[in-house]
Amino acid sequence: MKKLFRKIHLWLSVPFGLIITVICLSGAALVFENEIMELCRHNLYYVKKAEAAPLPIDQLLEKVAKTLPDSVSITGVSISPNPERAYQVNLSKPRRASIYVNQYTGEVNGKYERAPFFTFMFKMHRWLLDSAKPGESISVGKLIVGISTLMFVVVLVSGIIIWWPRTRKALRNSLKIAVSKGWKRFWYDLHVAGGMYTLILLLAMALTGLTWSFSWYRTGFYKIFGAEVQQGGGHGSTEKRNEAHPHGKKNRHSPFAHWQEVYEQLRENNPEYKQITLSKGSANVSFSRFGNQRASDKYTFNPRNGEITESTLYKDSDRAGKIRGWIFSVHVGSWGGIFTRILTFIAALLGAALPLTGYYLWIRRLYRKANKRAPAPHI
């Protein structure tokens, strides 16, 4: 049986190994994107705390709206409990556009722009730089990433079957990485022990990542957990409906008139909130908890008087939405806070190294076989 799995392991690793390395390496580069960007562009995300209270939301957003082109409107605002964290103002276009604003002065710190390095890594991770063109349902790059990830799952499972030791003593030895017995032993130990240490995390990342690659897999994945995939859902479908036109000449009353009242009420009722996001007629409250990092309580309010008319707590939300949030949290390793993100980063780096160490062991084996077959020189 092990012979069969050894062949499967080799036959799949050789053609897909380099692609797996690229996927894992680019994924590792994205784990701490937010922290790196906040460190590099601190003045965009943070402001100096003032003694005075922040400007009322309606005044702040009306002030910001005057700086925007006529074709762009404000769709919402996200507020952190950190008094030094700038307000994030979301815009109607381009897609997912936002700017950061000093809540004490109304000055615009700047707009959010993904760094070219992280844009490159994201496109490499998702599509091997070959994103789908308009009218195409899937790109060649996305298909290759999906197939390679699927093969990676088989490679990981076959690898653990091949190298799983028969005794506890052998298991302890398999989990050691020797650094003083030469490079050959080091690469072998890194391949075997590295695969064992990272197996669970790499499988979790691969199995969740496949939901973005294949619709059939995503449908089956959701059904396993008793949910149906929601077609055409997401935030993008409500973008137009949630637009709040900023220009006072077009509106008798400010579209943000009662947002401050709603925010204060939600803040008072949820003292441990991570972020409160307000948009026209709706609000989300998220929390700093372990688990689904996209979990939030949702509220609906009357824009005319600020009265909260409906609330849907996360525990009562639909199962598909919960699964979607869990898939993302497990894939990026954020479900357990900074500790699991560090583990995910290390696992992704080791995942990138596994094919390279595997190539080394395979080529070395071929070289040894070639030397054995070579005829002895005539004297």
Contacts in CASP RR format, 6 or more apart in sequence:
PFRMAT RR
TARGET T0000
AUTHOR 0000-0000-0000
METHOD contacts of the structure
MODEL  1
MKKLFRKIHLWLSVPFGLIITVICLSGAALVFENEIMELCRHNLYYVKKA
EAAPLPIDQLLEKVAKTLPDSVSITGVSISPNPERAYQVNLSKPRRASIY
VNQYTGEVNGKYERAPFFTFMFKMHRWLLDSAKPGESISVGKLIVGISTL
MFVVVLVSGIIIWWPRTRKALRNSLKIAVSKGWKRFWYDLHVAGGMYTLI
LLLAMALTGLTWSFSWYRTGFYKIFGAEVQQGGGHGSTEKRNEAHPHGKK
NRHSPFAHWQEVYEQLRENNPEYKQITLSKGSANVSFSRFGNQRASDKYT
FNPRNGEITESTLYKDSDRAGKIRGWIFSVHVGSWGGIFTRILTFIAALL
GAALPLTGYYLWIRRLYRKANKRAPAPHI
1 161 0 8 1.000
2 161 0 8 1.000
2 162 0 8 1.000
5 158 0 8 1.000
5 159 0 8 1.000
5 161 0 8 1.000
5 162 0 8 1.000
6 158 0 8 1.000
6 162 0 8 1.000
8 154 0 8 1.000
8 158 0 8 1.000
9 155 0 8 1.000
9 158 0 8 1.000
9 159 0 8 1.000
9 162 0 8 1.000
10 362 0 8 1.000
12 151 0 8 1.000
12 154 0 8 1.000
12 155 0 8 1.000
12 158 0 8 1.000
13 155 0 8 1.000
13 355 0 8 1.000
13 358 0 8 1.000
13 362 0 8 1.000
14 359 0 8 1.000
14 362 0 8 1.000
16 147 0 8 1.000
16 148 0 8 1.000
16 151 0 8 1.000
16 152 0 8 1.000
16 155 0 8 1.000
16 355 0 8 1.000
17 148 0 8 1.000
17 355 0 8 1.000
17 359 0 8 1.000
18 355 0 8 1.000
19 128 0 8 1.000
19 144 0 8 1.000
19 145 0 8 1.000
19 148 0 8 1.000
20 148 0 8 1.000
20 149 0 8 1.000
20 151 0 8 1.000
20 152 0 8 1.000
20 155 0 8 1.000
20 351 0 8 1.000
20 352 0 8 1.000
20 354 0 8 1.000
20 355 0 8 1.000
21 351 0 8 1.000
21 352 0 8 1.000
21 353 0 8 1.000
21 355 0 8 1.000
21 356 0 8 1.000
22 124 0 8 1.000
22 128 0 8 1.000
22 352 0 8 1.000
23 125 0 8 1.000
23 145 0 8 1.000
23 148 0 8 1.000
23 149 0 8 1.000
23 152 0 8 1.000
24 202 0 8 1.000
24 348 0 8 1.000
24 349 0 8 1.000
24 351 0 8 1.000
24 352 0 8 1.000
25 348 0 8 1.000
25 349 0 8 1.000
25 352 0 8 1.000
26 121 0 8 1.000
26 122 0 8 1.000
26 124 0 8 1.000
26 125 0 8 1.000
27 121 0 8 1.000
27 125 0 8 1.000
27 348 0 8 1.000
28 345 0 8 1.000
28 348 0 8 1.000
28 349 0 8 1.000
28 352 0 8 1.000
29 117 0 8 1.000
29 118 0 8 1.000
29 121 0 8 1.000
30 118 0 8 1.000
30 121 0 8 1.000
30 122 0 8 1.000
30 125 0 8 1.000
30 332 0 8 1.000
31 332 0 8 1.000
31 333 0 8 1.000
31 341 0 8 1.000
31 344 0 8 1.000
31 345 0 8 1.000
31 348 0 8 1.000
32 341 0 8 1.000
32 345 0 8 1.000
33 118 0 8 1.000
37 45 0 8 1.000
37 115 0 8 1.000
37 118 0 8 1.000
38 45 0 8 1.000
38 46 0 8 1.000
40 115 0 8 1.000
43 109 0 8 1.000
44 86 0 8 1.000
44 100 0 8 1.000
44 109 0 8 1.000
44 110 0 8 1.000
44 112 0 8 1.000
45 85 0 8 1.000
45 86 0 8 1.000
45 100 0 8 1.000
45 109 0 8 1.000
46 84 0 8 1.000
46 85 0 8 1.000
46 86 0 8 1.000
47 84 0 8 1.000
47 85 0 8 1.000
47 86 0 8 1.000
47 102 0 8 1.000
47 103 0 8 1.000
47 104 0 8 1.000
47 109 0 8 1.000
48 84 0 8 1.000
49 83 0 8 1.000
49 84 0 8 1.000
49 104 0 8 1.000
50 104 0 8 1.000
50 105 0 8 1.000
52 104 0 8 1.000
54 60 0 8 1.000
54 83 0 8 1.000
54 87 0 8 1.000
54 103 0 8 1.000
54 104 0 8 1.000
55 63 0 8 1.000
55 103 0 8 1.000
55 104 0 8 1.000
55 105 0 8 1.000
55 106 0 8 1.000
56 260 0 8 1.000
57 77 0 8 1.000
57 256 0 8 1.000
57 259 0 8 1.000
57 260 0 8 1.000
57 263 0 8 1.000
57 278 0 8 1.000
58 254 0 8 1.000
58 256 0 8 1.000
58 257 0 8 1.000
58 258 0 8 1.000
58 259 0 8 1.000
58 260 0 8 1.000
60 77 0 8 1.000
60 87 0 8 1.000
60 101 0 8 1.000
60 103 0 8 1.000
60 106 0 8 1.000
61 74 0 8 1.000
61 76 0 8 1.000
61 77 0 8 1.000
61 89 0 8 1.000
61 244 0 8 1.000
61 246 0 8 1.000
61 256 0 8 1.000
61 259 0 8 1.000
62 246 0 8 1.000
62 248 0 8 1.000
62 254 0 8 1.000
62 256 0 8 1.000
63 106 0 8 1.000
64 74 0 8 1.000
64 89 0 8 1.000
64 99 0 8 1.000
64 101 0 8 1.000
64 106 0 8 1.000
64 108 0 8 1.000
64 246 0 8 1.000
65 73 0 8 1.000
65 74 0 8 1.000
65 246 0 8 1.000
65 247 0 8 1.000
66 246 0 8 1.000
67 108 0 8 1.000
68 74 0 8 1.000
68 91 0 8 1.000
68 246 0 8 1.000
70 247 0 8 1.000
71 93 0 8 1.000
72 91 0 8 1.000
72 92 0 8 1.000
72 93 0 8 1.000
72 97 0 8 1.000
73 91 0 8 1.000
73 92 0 8 1.000
73 243 0 8 1.000
73 244 0 8 1.000
73 245 0 8 1.000
73 246 0 8 1.000
74 89 0 8 1.000
74 90 0 8 1.000
74 91 0 8 1.000
74 92 0 8 1.000
74 243 0 8 1.000
74 244 0 8 1.000
74 246 0 8 1.000
74 256 0 8 1.000
75 90 0 8 1.000
75 91 0 8 1.000
75 92 0 8 1.000
75 239 0 8 1.000
75 242 0 8 1.000
75 243 0 8 1.000
75 244 0 8 1.000
75 279 0 8 1.000
75 280 0 8 1.000
76 89 0 8 1.000
76 90 0 8 1.000
76 242 0 8 1.000
76 244 0 8 1.000
76 277 0 8 1.000
76 278 0 8 1.000
76 279 0 8 1.000
76 280 0 8 1.000
77 87 0 8 1.000
77 88 0 8 1.000
77 89 0 8 1.000
77 90 0 8 1.000
77 259 0 8 1.000
77 277 0 8 1.000
77 278 0 8 1.000
78 87 0 8 1.000
78 88 0 8 1.000
78 90 0 8 1.000
78 275 0 8 1.000
78 276 0 8 1.000
78 277 0 8 1.000
79 87 0 8 1.000
79 88 0 8 1.000
79 103 0 8 1.000
79 263 0 8 1.000
79 275 0 8 1.000
79 276 0 8 1.000
79 277 0 8 1.000
79 278 0 8 1.000
80 274 0 8 1.000
80 275 0 8 1.000
81 267 0 8 1.000
81 273 0 8 1.000
81 274 0 8 1.000
86 100 0 8 1.000
86 101 0 8 1.000
86 102 0 8 1.000
86 103 0 8 1.000
86 109 0 8 1.000
87 100 0 8 1.000
87 101 0 8 1.000
87 102 0 8 1.000
87 103 0 8 1.000
88 98 0 8 1.000
88 99 0 8 1.000
88 100 0 8 1.000
88 101 0 8 1.000
88 112 0 8 1.000
89 98 0 8 1.000
89 99 0 8 1.000
89 100 0 8 1.000
89 101 0 8 1.000
90 97 0 8 1.000
90 98 0 8 1.000
90 277 0 8 1.000
90 279 0 8 1.000
91 97 0 8 1.000
91 98 0 8 1.000
91 99 0 8 1.000
92 239 0 8 1.000
92 240 0 8 1.000
92 243 0 8 1.000
95 236 0 8 1.000
95 239 0 8 1.000
97 111 0 8 1.000
97 112 0 8 1.000
98 111 0 8 1.000
98 112 0 8 1.000
99 108 0 8 1.000
99 109 0 8 1.000
99 110 0 8 1.000
99 111 0 8 1.000
99 112 0 8 1.000
100 108 0 8 1.000
100 109 0 8 1.000
100 110 0 8 1.000
100 111 0 8 1.000
100 112 0 8 1.000
101 107 0 8 1.000
101 108 0 8 1.000
101 109 0 8 1.000
102 108 0 8 1.000
102 109 0 8 1.000
114 122 0 8 1.000
120 129 0 8 1.000
123 129 0 8 1.000
123 131 0 8 1.000
125 145 0 8 1.000
126 142 0 8 1.000
126 145 0 8 1.000
126 212 0 8 1.000
127 139 0 8 1.000
127 141 0 8 1.000
127 142 0 8 1.000
127 145 0 8 1.000
128 141 0 8 1.000
128 142 0 8 1.000
128 144 0 8 1.000
128 145 0 8 1.000
129 141 0 8 1.000
130 139 0 8 1.000
130 140 0 8 1.000
130 141 0 8 1.000
130 142 0 8 1.000
131 139 0 8 1.000
131 142 0 8 1.000
132 138 0 8 1.000
132 139 0 8 1.000
132 142 0 8 1.000
133 139 0 8 1.000
142 213 0 8 1.000
143 213 0 8 1.000
145 213 0 8 1.000
146 210 0 8 1.000
146 213 0 8 1.000
146 214 0 8 1.000
149 206 0 8 1.000
149 209 0 8 1.000
149 210 0 8 1.000
149 213 0 8 1.000
150 206 0 8 1.000
150 210 0 8 1.000
150 213 0 8 1.000
152 202 0 8 1.000
152 206 0 8 1.000
153 203 0 8 1.000
153 206 0 8 1.000
153 207 0 8 1.000
153 210 0 8 1.000
156 195 0 8 1.000
156 199 0 8 1.000
156 202 0 8 1.000
156 203 0 8 1.000
156 206 0 8 1.000
157 203 0 8 1.000
159 195 0 8 1.000
160 195 0 8 1.000
160 196 0 8 1.000
160 199 0 8 1.000
163 174 0 8 1.000
163 192 0 8 1.000
163 196 0 8 1.000
165 171 0 8 1.000
165 173 0 8 1.000
165 174 0 8 1.000
174 192 0 8 1.000
174 193 0 8 1.000
174 196 0 8 1.000
175 193 0 8 1.000
175 196 0 8 1.000
175 197 0 8 1.000
176 189 0 8 1.000
176 193 0 8 1.000
177 186 0 8 1.000
177 189 0 8 1.000
177 190 0 8 1.000
177 193 0 8 1.000
177 194 0 8 1.000
178 185 0 8 1.000
178 186 0 8 1.000
178 189 0 8 1.000
179 186 0 8 1.000
184 364 0 8 1.000
187 357 0 8 1.000
187 358 0 8 1.000
187 360 0 8 1.000
187 361 0 8 1.000
188 357 0 8 1.000
188 361 0 8 1.000
190 350 0 8 1.000
190 353 0 8 1.000
190 357 0 8 1.000
191 354 0 8 1.000
191 357 0 8 1.000
191 358 0 8 1.000
191 361 0 8 1.000
194 350 0 8 1.000
194 353 0 8 1.000
194 354 0 8 1.000
195 202 0 8 1.000
195 350 0 8 1.000
195 351 0 8 1.000
195 354 0 8 1.000
197 347 0 8 1.000
197 350 0 8 1.000
198 346 0 8 1.000
198 347 0 8 1.000
198 350 0 8 1.000
198 351 0 8 1.000
198 354 0 8 1.000
201 343 0 8 1.000
201 344 0 8 1.000
201 347 0 8 1.000
202 347 0 8 1.000
202 348 0 8 1.000
202 350 0 8 1.000
202 351 0 8 1.000
204 330 0 8 1.000
204 331 0 8 1.000
205 330 0 8 1.000
205 331 0 8 1.000
205 333 0 8 1.000
205 344 0 8 1.000
205 347 0 8 1.000
205 348 0 8 1.000
207 221 0 8 1.000
208 327 0 8 1.000
208 328 0 8 1.000
208 330 0 8 1.000
208 331 0 8 1.000
209 327 0 8 1.000
209 331 0 8 1.000
210 217 0 8 1.000
210 218 0 8 1.000
210 221 0 8 1.000
211 217 0 8 1.000
211 218 0 8 1.000
211 221 0 8 1.000
211 327 0 8 1.000
212 218 0 8 1.000
215 229 0 8 1.000
218 229 0 8 1.000
219 229 0 8 1.000
221 323 0 8 1.000
221 327 0 8 1.000
222 228 0 8 1.000
222 229 0 8 1.000
222 320 0 8 1.000
222 323 0 8 1.000
225 319 0 8 1.000
225 323 0 8 1.000
226 319 0 8 1.000
227 318 0 8 1.000
227 319 0 8 1.000
227 320 0 8 1.000
227 321 0 8 1.000
227 323 0 8 1.000
228 320 0 8 1.000
229 320 0 8 1.000
230 320 0 8 1.000
230 321 0 8 1.000
241 280 0 8 1.000
242 279 0 8 1.000
242 280 0 8 1.000
242 281 0 8 1.000
242 282 0 8 1.000
243 280 0 8 1.000
244 255 0 8 1.000
244 256 0 8 1.000
244 279 0 8 1.000
244 280 0 8 1.000
245 251 0 8 1.000
245 255 0 8 1.000
246 255 0 8 1.000
248 254 0 8 1.000
255 280 0 8 1.000
255 303 0 8 1.000
257 303 0 8 1.000
258 301 0 8 1.000
258 302 0 8 1.000
258 303 0 8 1.000
258 304 0 8 1.000
258 305 0 8 1.000
258 306 0 8 1.000
259 278 0 8 1.000
261 306 0 8 1.000
262 278 0 8 1.000
262 283 0 8 1.000
262 299 0 8 1.000
262 301 0 8 1.000
262 306 0 8 1.000
262 308 0 8 1.000
263 276 0 8 1.000
263 278 0 8 1.000
263 283 0 8 1.000
265 308 0 8 1.000
266 273 0 8 1.000
266 276 0 8 1.000
266 283 0 8 1.000
266 285 0 8 1.000
266 299 0 8 1.000
267 273 0 8 1.000
267 276 0 8 1.000
270 276 0 8 1.000
270 285 0 8 1.000
270 287 0 8 1.000
270 297 0 8 1.000
272 287 0 8 1.000
272 288 0 8 1.000
273 285 0 8 1.000
273 286 0 8 1.000
273 287 0 8 1.000
274 286 0 8 1.000
274 287 0 8 1.000
274 288 0 8 1.000
275 284 0 8 1.000
275 285 0 8 1.000
275 286 0 8 1.000
276 283 0 8 1.000
276 284 0 8 1.000
276 285 0 8 1.000
276 286 0 8 1.000
277 283 0 8 1.000
277 284 0 8 1.000
277 285 0 8 1.000
277 286 0 8 1.000
280 303 0 8 1.000
281 300 0 8 1.000
281 301 0 8 1.000
281 302 0 8 1.000
281 303 0 8 1.000
282 298 0 8 1.000
282 299 0 8 1.000
282 300 0 8 1.000
282 301 0 8 1.000
283 298 0 8 1.000
283 299 0 8 1.000
283 300 0 8 1.000
283 301 0 8 1.000
284 296 0 8 1.000
284 297 0 8 1.000
284 298 0 8 1.000
284 299 0 8 1.000
285 296 0 8 1.000
285 297 0 8 1.000
285 299 0 8 1.000
286 294 0 8 1.000
286 295 0 8 1.000
286 296 0 8 1.000
287 295 0 8 1.000
287 296 0 8 1.000
289 295 0 8 1.000
290 335 0 8 1.000
290 336 0 8 1.000
290 337 0 8 1.000
291 326 0 8 1.000
291 329 0 8 1.000
291 335 0 8 1.000
291 336 0 8 1.000
292 314 0 8 1.000
292 322 0 8 1.000
292 325 0 8 1.000
292 326 0 8 1.000
292 329 0 8 1.000
292 335 0 8 1.000
293 325 0 8 1.000
293 328 0 8 1.000
293 329 0 8 1.000
293 334 0 8 1.000
293 335 0 8 1.000
294 324 0 8 1.000
294 325 0 8 1.000
294 328 0 8 1.000
294 329 0 8 1.000
295 314 0 8 1.000
295 322 0 8 1.000
295 325 0 8 1.000
296 314 0 8 1.000
297 311 0 8 1.000
297 312 0 8 1.000
297 313 0 8 1.000
297 314 0 8 1.000
298 311 0 8 1.000
298 312 0 8 1.000
298 317 0 8 1.000
299 308 0 8 1.000
299 310 0 8 1.000
299 311 0 8 1.000
299 312 0 8 1.000
300 308 0 8 1.000
300 309 0 8 1.000
300 310 0 8 1.000
300 311 0 8 1.000
301 307 0 8 1.000
301 308 0 8 1.000
301 309 0 8 1.000
302 309 0 8 1.000
314 322 0 8 1.000
326 335 0 8 1.000
328 334 0 8 1.000
329 335 0 8 1.000
332 341 0 8 1.000
332 344 0 8 1.000
333 340 0 8 1.000
333 341 0 8 1.000
333 343 0 8 1.000
333 344 0 8 1.000
334 340 0 8 1.000
334 341 0 8 1.000
END
